[in-house]
């Protein structure tokens, strides 16, 4: 009997073992010792479980076990075979909302408005179509991208024309605050099957404090009015929302979840503040400690689980990213938490000036005056210069959890990833490994639920499969 | 007063020591003699922290030994998963 490669770590009174493809098993401490020293002496049911999950193998089955494990590992890393799928285009830095934490350093000042020109947009489209990926997701960002709706329409039309030749599957996403919304917009979104990603920061008072209205009208009322219009005339499944947690919402996250449920949202992404843009400058005023965020996150996750068990479907997206990797053979598609990192190879950002960046955070950093991660420009560099260039390769090589010293032996390696820009920013701000602490504590929280609460496991499966909790309980 | 402890080099390897050092805040500096590591803790630290650090070193030593024993199989696994078929043994 031989042990296949695994990693381990303590979860409460048990030892969690995980393997390269993300399968996991809990062992009591005495059984873990036996697993290490003499696996043949494990109780038969446990030994069989460990064999079925490729932690142990009978010597005569070694070749089969390695082949199977390799297939599972390749499946987990399938995002590598497609190359860059997500292409983010920044249309403008102009915005009609003054969010107190704006990560994109958007501006309501006309003098600071940088927008994508038609000529640069055309070049961006030609770049995008050179991606070897057969499936593309094109996401429009800002500022507020709908303020440059004509450019968005031009890009979609030009991409459609180019695609007669390339024949790729193309999805579109617009990240909009939903303050500017017309019937023309709606028809356009419907025609091209857009997904709409918006922001809702909780109940009215929190939302309007975080996302200050530019005019006197409540931002909250307008967002919900337009959200209802999308649901009624398009589809509630095509719109999702993000909750950015400020110090105002941190103690009231349960109320924020209630607001989402009341307005018919089926998912909520609880996002802590990122140290970019205005948020970096106002972190002292708006921020909170990682410990406070994690305590609040744990509390609200408990609450979300209770709601689901009472029959109210509401999925937490950050947890779902990890759960997808823990409970299924697949990765999550979330480019900020994967290894090798998504930077450039899964996601790329085209800025208004034609600059190419490996992630949204990289262009946010550049907007703050630090263009360390700029890969080149669509106006002066070839696709090969950028995507096969040493700068991108070095970025990827230097940020693999599998070989990062800090991650050595960590059992969460199969579920985790390093965002190179975030790591750089954390080091610069002298808070190294903040993301590691955040992710590892959230993963620990999820494993604790899986270990202690079989009902929670059913809720998690309902989030991943769309099958209701009640059906899974039958 | 800050507390110092010495650990024989044949008990804890440099790699285990560094891994533990990276994870712990109970040690502020490490010095090396021919035969020992000399660890100094931050001022006014609880003397129990040195024991905790030593325990962490030993855990890292075990982890290193296990990781090393699995390295050849892990390499085969990654080759099988990602090398082009034409390059596999």
Boltz contact constraints between the chains, C-beta under 6 A:
constraints:
  - contact:
      token1: [A, 5]
      token2: [B, 70]
      max_distance: 6.0
  - contact:
      token1: [A, 5]
      token2: [B, 73]
      max_distance: 6.0
  - contact:
      token1: [A, 5]
      token2: [B, 74]
      max_distance: 6.0
  - contact:
      token1: [A, 66]
      token2: [B, 80]
      max_distance: 6.0
  - contact:
      token1: [A, 69]
      token2: [B, 77]
      max_distance: 6.0
  - contact:
      token1: [A, 70]
      token2: [B, 77]
      max_distance: 6.0
  - contact:
      token1: [A, 70]
      token2: [B, 80]
      max_distance: 6.0
  - contact:
      token1: [A, 70]
      token2: [B, 81]
      max_distance: 6.0
  - contact:
      token1: [A, 73]
      token2: [B, 81]
      max_distance: 6.0
  - contact:
      token1: [A, 74]
      token2: [B, 81]
      max_distance: 6.0
  - contact:
      token1: [A, 409]
      token2: [B, 63]
      max_distance: 6.0
  - contact:
      token1: [A, 409]
      token2: [B, 67]
      max_distance: 6.0
